[in-house]
Amino acid sequence: MHGPPLVSWLLVALSMAAAASCLVRGEARDEALTGAGMAVMAVPLSVWEPGPWVAPLLAAVFGCAAVHAVARRRTHRLHHTVCSAAMAYMALSMAGSGGAHGGHAGHHAAGTPALTGVLLLYFAGYVLLSGTRVVAAPAHGTAAGGAAAAVRLRHSPEVAVACRVSMALGMVAMLLMM
């Protein structure tokens, strides 16, 4: 990301934590892919300079993920499609920017300001709307610990929403850095 290394590392940590949470939930492999892709794109250039093949590969992977999200019959199909398309857009912006560093994660990215603005509005709105649902959600009954409580937490709808909110916050940060 084009910004302080601390911000980049915080985004890497947020994205990897969200990806791990999505993998634990099992049914959220597409969200885990988005989180892992965000983490790769956020690694500071001082640590890793991606080759010229990374941005086109990410664009292809997330383009396929967007098509896959459209074809699925799940409740969050539109959101997953927008997330995957936004990731493909950011990767294409990285690839199209050239620049001294290949445009890694917003470094000299050459995205369309209007599309970037629309995506910023979408993700900021998603964070505000979904975040209020997480805060206002009634707490599930607390168990005395053990594996049953871990399974309930893993499949809790609040965990899924919190994961999506954290990744949407990451998207806002990445889009702002473009």
C-alpha positions in Angstrom: 0.0 0.0 0.0 1.1 3.5 -0.6 1.3 4.8 2.9 3.1 4.2 6.2 4.4 0.6 6.7 2.4 0.4 10.0 -0.9 0.9 8.1 0.1 -1.7 5.6 1.0 -4.2 8.3 -2.2 -3.6 10.1 -4.1 -4.2 6.9 -2.1 -7.4 6.3 -3.0 -8.6 9.9 -6.7 -7.7 9.5 -6.9 -9.4 6.2 -5.2 -12.6 7.3 -7.3 -12.7 10.5 -10.5 -12.4 8.5 -9.3 -15.0 6.0 -8.5 -17.4 8.9 -11.8 -16.8 10.5 -13.5 -17.5 7.1 -11.6 -20.7 6.7 -12.6 -21.9 10.2 -16.3 -21.2 9.3 -15.8 -23.6 6.4 -18.6 -22.3 4.1 -16.8 -19.0 3.5 -14.0 -20.1 1.2 -14.6 -17.2 -1.2 -14.3 -14.7 1.7 -11.1 -16.4 2.7 -9.8 -16.0 -0.8 -10.6 -12.3 -0.7 -8.9 -11.8 2.7 -5.8 -13.6 1.6 -5.7 -11.6 -1.6 -6.0 -8.4 0.3 -3.2 -9.4 2.6 -0.9 -10.1 -0.4 -1.8 -6.8 -2.0 -1.1 -4.9 1.3 2.4 -6.2 2.0 4.8 -3.2 2.0 7.2 -3.0 -0.9 10.1 -2.7 1.5 9.5 -6.4 2.3 8.4 -7.9 -1.0 8.5 -6.6 -4.5 6.0 -8.7 -6.6 7.0 -9.8 -10.0 5.1 -8.5 -13.1 3.0 -11.7 -13.2 1.4 -11.1 -9.7 -1.1 -8.4 -10.6 -2.4 -10.2 -13.8 -2.7 -13.4 -11.8 -4.6 -11.7 -9.0 -6.9 -10.0 -11.6 -7.6 -13.4 -13.2 -8.3 -15.2 -9.9 -10.6 -12.5 -8.7 -12.3 -12.2 -12.1 -13.1 -15.9 -11.9 -14.3 -15.5 -8.3 -16.7 -12.7 -9.4 -18.1 -15.0 -12.2 -18.4 -17.8 -9.7 -20.2 -15.6 -7.2 -22.7 -14.6 -9.8 -23.4 -18.2 -10.6 -24.0 -19.2 -6.9 -27.4 -19.3 -5.3 -26.4 -17.9 -1.9 -27.8 -15.0 0.1 -24.7 -12.8 -0.2 -24.1 -13.4 -3.9 -24.2 -9.7 -4.9 -21.8 -8.7 -2.1 -19.3 -11.4 -3.0 -19.6 -10.4 -6.6 -18.8 -6.8 -5.8 -15.9 -7.8 -3.5 -14.3 -10.1 -6.1 -14.9 -7.5 -8.9 -13.3 -4.8 -6.7 -10.3 -7.0 -6.0 -9.9 -7.7 -9.8 -10.2 -3.9 -10.4 -7.5 -3.1 -7.9 -5.2 -5.8 -9.4 -5.8 -4.5 -12.9 -5.1 -1.0 -11.7 -1.8 -2.3 -10.3 -0.9 -4.0 -13.5 -1.9 -1.1 -15.7 0.0 1.5 -13.7 3.5 0.2 -14.6 5.5 2.5 -12.3 8.8 1.7 -10.7 7.3 -0.9 -8.4 4.6 -2.4 -10.7 1.9 -0.6 -8.9 1.8 -3.0 -5.9 -1.3 -2.5 -3.7 -2.0 1.1 -4.6 1.5 2.2 -5.3 1.0 4.5 -8.2 -2.2 2.7 -9.1 -4.0 4.0 -12.1 -7.7 3.2 -11.3 -10.6 5.2 -12.6 -11.5 7.9 -10.0 -15.3 7.5 -10.6 -15.2 3.7 -10.2 -13.0 4.0 -7.2 -15.4 6.5 -5.7 -18.4 4.2 -6.3 -16.6 1.3 -4.7 -15.6 3.5 -1.8 -19.2 4.5 -1.3 -20.4 0.9 -1.5 -18.0 -0.5 1.0 -18.3 2.4 3.4 -22.1 2.0 3.3 -21.8 -1.7 3.8 -19.6 -1.2 6.8 -22.0 1.3 8.4 -25.1 -0.8 7.6 -23.7 -4.2 8.6 -21.8 -2.8 11.6 -25.0 -1.5 13.1 -26.5 -4.9 12.7 -23.6 -6.5 14.6 -23.8 -4.0 17.4 -27.6 -4.3 17.7 -27.7 -8.1 17.4 -28.9 -9.9 20.6 -26.3 -12.0 22.2 -26.6 -15.7 21.9 -26.9 -17.7 25.1 -23.5 -18.2 26.7 -22.4 -21.8 27.3 -20.1 -23.1 29.9 -17.3 -23.4 27.4 -16.1 -26.5 25.7 -16.3 -27.7 22.1 -20.1 -27.0 21.8 -19.5 -23.3 22.5 -16.7 -23.2 20.0 -18.9 -24.8 17.4 -21.8 -22.4 18.1 -19.4 -19.4 17.9 -17.9 -20.7 14.7 -21.3 -20.9 13.0 -22.7 -17.7 14.7 -24.2 -15.3 12.1 -22.5 -12.5 14.0 -19.1 -13.9 13.3 -19.9 -14.1 9.6 -21.1 -10.4 9.6 -18.1 -9.3 11.6 -15.8 -11.0 9.1 -17.5 -9.3 6.2 -17.4 -5.9 8.0 -13.7 -6.2 8.7 -12.9 -7.1 5.1 -15.1 -4.2 3.9 -13.1 -1.9 6.1 -9.9 -3.3 4.6 -11.4 -2.6 1.1 -12.1 1.0 2.1 -8.5 1.4 3.2 -7.1 -0.2 0.0 -9.3 1.9 -2.2 -8.4 5.1 -0.3 -4.7 4.3 -1.0 -5.4 4.1 -4.7 
